[in-house]
Amino acid sequence: MNTLALSQIEESIDQLSLDEQLWLMAWLAQQIRSRFGSQIDFEAELTVMATDPEIRHELDIIEKEFMITEGDGLDLK
């Protein structure tokens, strides 16, 4: 990875206004989607979701709510 080039890009981005930085981010995201969208797989999206603190919190709540039903004798296999 060319860290000198990345450092120069970072310095240039720091010179932009907030609106320009937001536009650049949206443009970059669109470029990545159009070039690599087919390579982005469902599993990668799930991995991102699984590490999201808000989603983890909700899953913990759901797990606690259903914990009492685990002892009901039903075999879900």
C-alpha positions as CSV (number, residue, x, y, z in Angstrom):
1,M,0.0,0.0,0.0
2,N,1.4,3.4,-0.9
3,T,1.2,5.2,2.4
4,L,2.7,8.4,0.9
5,A,-0.1,8.7,-1.6
6,L,-2.7,7.9,1.1
7,S,-1.2,10.6,3.4
8,Q,-1.4,13.1,0.6
9,I,-5.0,12.2,-0.1
10,E,-5.9,12.5,3.6
11,E,-4.3,15.9,3.7
12,S,-6.2,17.0,0.7
13,I,-9.5,15.7,2.2
14,D,-8.8,17.7,5.4
15,Q,-8.8,20.8,3.3
16,L,-12.3,20.2,2.0
17,S,-15.5,21.6,3.6
18,L,-17.9,19.2,5.3
19,D,-20.3,19.4,2.3
20,E,-17.4,18.5,0.0
21,Q,-16.3,15.7,2.2
22,L,-19.8,14.2,2.3
23,W,-20.1,14.5,-1.5
24,L,-16.8,12.8,-1.9
25,M,-17.8,9.9,0.4
26,A,-21.1,9.4,-1.5
27,W,-19.2,9.5,-4.8
28,L,-16.6,7.0,-3.5
29,A,-19.2,4.7,-2.2
30,Q,-21.0,4.8,-5.5
31,Q,-17.8,4.1,-7.4
32,I,-17.0,1.1,-5.1
33,R,-20.6,-0.3,-5.6
34,S,-20.5,0.1,-9.3
35,R,-17.0,-1.6,-9.7
36,F,-17.1,-4.2,-6.9
37,G,-20.8,-4.6,-6.1
38,S,-21.0,-8.1,-7.5
39,Q,-18.0,-9.1,-5.3
40,I,-19.6,-7.9,-2.1
41,D,-21.3,-11.0,-0.7
42,F,-24.1,-11.5,1.7
43,E,-21.8,-13.0,4.3
44,A,-19.8,-9.9,4.5
45,E,-22.9,-7.8,5.1
46,L,-23.9,-10.3,7.9
47,T,-20.5,-9.9,9.4
48,V,-20.9,-6.2,9.6
49,M,-24.3,-6.5,11.1
50,A,-23.1,-9.0,13.6
51,T,-20.5,-6.6,14.9
52,D,-22.9,-3.7,15.1
53,P,-23.4,-2.8,18.8
54,E,-27.1,-1.8,18.4
55,I,-27.9,-5.1,16.5
56,R,-26.0,-7.1,19.1
57,H,-28.1,-5.4,21.9
58,E,-31.3,-6.2,20.1
59,L,-30.2,-9.9,19.6
60,D,-29.4,-10.1,23.3
61,I,-32.8,-8.9,24.2
62,I,-34.5,-11.4,21.9
63,E,-32.4,-14.2,23.2
64,K,-33.4,-13.3,26.8
65,E,-37.1,-13.2,25.9
66,F,-37.0,-16.6,24.3
67,M,-34.8,-18.2,27.0
68,I,-37.8,-19.4,28.9
69,T,-39.1,-21.4,25.9
70,E,-35.9,-23.4,25.6
71,G,-36.9,-25.7,28.4
72,D,-40.4,-26.5,27.0
73,G,-39.2,-29.9,25.7
74,L,-39.6,-29.1,22.0
75,D,-36.9,-30.5,19.8
76,L,-36.3,-27.9,17.0
77,K,-33.9,-30.1,15.0
